[in-house]
């Protein structure tokens, strides 16, 4: 076919085939599942996911281009491997729409799609990035050969290009894609990138709010998805900063662990330990709490705090059982709370006021 000069807009199908690999195993079905975005956005996603960018530029109304569309874009094996790639499909045509039936959450739903490129809801979507791709890939004479397929590495450098105006062999495209994926290293599925972006957002927000345990666990979630690349480096850096903040917070409480203020300081450490579960901060707080418990000058004050906390938990349980109209559960909780070990606690006094009919005449019970 003759080289083509730009005539219209063309769109990017960022083939983020989240779950395509799993679908291939479960249903034996692999199809393009595009999300929309331009050339620049596709390159950014490929970088963030550490996957190759595959681009198909297809001219309307040429037999070689139609063959490329009907063979390459429908090749199940290639589409399955593209689960870990971003794919742009560009076509400058205008087509009639057709009605298709989809099953969504168990219900049959009718919708309209492009009759020639059914991965798009309308032709404006597959025309949108045409100009950008023409600017990037026309030859010195200003012509753009079609069809052509271009593979870019995640960093945007060229990996492979076929621009001889003949349909590509999907097996060759698959081979070159797999080679590019191997060179790039572990990449992310589209759904994994969505999850990582959400976790990153949560980590940054909770860090700002000084909810360091939540922030650490969000970064840990990122590292469960990927252990290499930009996001893994960001997560490890974030966790290092959080550990330093946790260590500094424990150090701030240290001067308060003296007679007279030890109980309140110990309570702060107890709260932090609960907030910092499954983080290095949990160990830091636990170690300092055990050290304070062994200090003879602080032991009695801390034991009194622990006794009050245990009594408060029993009072909360009693209120919960009373609200649920669980008379047996209420009696069990109060029997423990009115034991002599809790005599003098604020919680036991409150229980006497709230549940006088269950309180012993004087003092606690054995």
Residue, then its C-alpha position, 0 to 999 in steps of 0.5 A: x500500500x502507499x504511505x499515508x499522510x495524517x488525515x484524522x485523529x486515532x485512539x489508544x487502546x491501553x490494553x490493560x488486560x487485568x486478569x487475562x492470563x487467569x481468564x486464559x486458563x479458566x475459560x480458554x478465552x483471550x480478547x482485547x480489553x482496552x482502557x482509553x488513553x493517549x500516547x503519552x498516558x500509555x507510555x507513562x503506564x508502561x513505565x509504571x507497570x514496567x511492561x513493554x508498549x505495543x502499538x498497532x497503526x492501521x490505515x482504514x480501507x486497505x486490504x493489508x491493514x484489514x488483514x493485520x487487524x483480523x489476524x494480529x488483534x484477534x490472536x489469542x496467544x498474543x493477547x494473553x501475553x499482552x496481559x503484561x503489556x500496554x497496547x495501543x491500537x490506532x485506526x483512522x476510520x469511521x464505521x457503523x456501530x453495532x449492538x452486542x450483548x454482554x453478560x455483566x454480573x450475571x445479567x445480559x446487557x446490550x451496548x453499542x460498539x464499533x463494528x470494525x474495532x469492537x473493543x471501542x465504544x465508538x470510532x472517536x476512541x480509536x481515532x484519537x491518538x492518530x496525530x501524536x503517532x504520526x508526529x512520532x513515527x512518520x518518515x523523512x518524507x512525511x509519510x506513515x507506512x501502514x500497517x506497522x507494529x512498534x514495540x517500546x521498552x518500559x523506558x520508552x526506548x525502541x525495542x522492535x519495529x515492523x513498518x514495511x506496510x505488510x501485515x505482521x506475523x502474530x507469532x513474530x510479534x509474540x516472540x518479540x514481545x516476550x523477548x522485551x518482557x524478559x529484558x524488562x523483568x517482572x511487570x505488573x498487570x493493569x489491576x495490580x497497578x490500580x491496587x498499587x496506586x490506591x495503596x500508595x495514596x493511602x500510605x501518603x495520606x496516613x503518613x501525613x495524618x501520623x497514622x504510621x501503622x496504617x501507612x506501613x501496612x499500606x507500603x507492605x501491601x505494595x511490596x506484596x504485589x511487587x518487590x522490584x521497580x519504582x513502586x517497590x523502591x518507593x515503598x521501602x523508602x517510605x517504610x524506612x522513614x516510618x520506622x525512624x518516626x516510630x523510633x523517635x516517638x518512643x524516644x519522646x515518651x522515654x522521659x515520662x517513664x518516671x515515678x508519677x507519670x509512668x502509668x500515663x506513659x505506659x498507656x501511650x506505649x500500649x496504644x502505639x503498640x496496638x496501632x503499630x501491629x505488624x510493623x517494627x514499631x510494635x517491637x519497639x513499643x513492646x520492648x520499652x514496655x517490658x523494660x518499664x515493667x521490670x523497673x522496681x520504681x515503676x512496677x506498682x504504678x504500671x500494675x495499677x494501670x494494667x489492673x484498671x485497663x483490665x477492669x475497663x475491658x470487663x465493664x465494656x463487655x458488661x455494657x455490651x452484654x446488657x445492650x444485647x439483653x444477654x443476662x448470663x453474659x452480663x452476670x459473667x462479666x460483672x462477676x469478674x469485675x466485682x472480684x477483689x483484685x479490681x477493688x478501688x478501680x474506677x471501672x468497678x465503681x462505675x459498674x456499681x453505679x450502672x448495675x447496682x442490682x448485681x453489685x455485692x453489698x460491700x467490697x469485691x467478691x472472691 
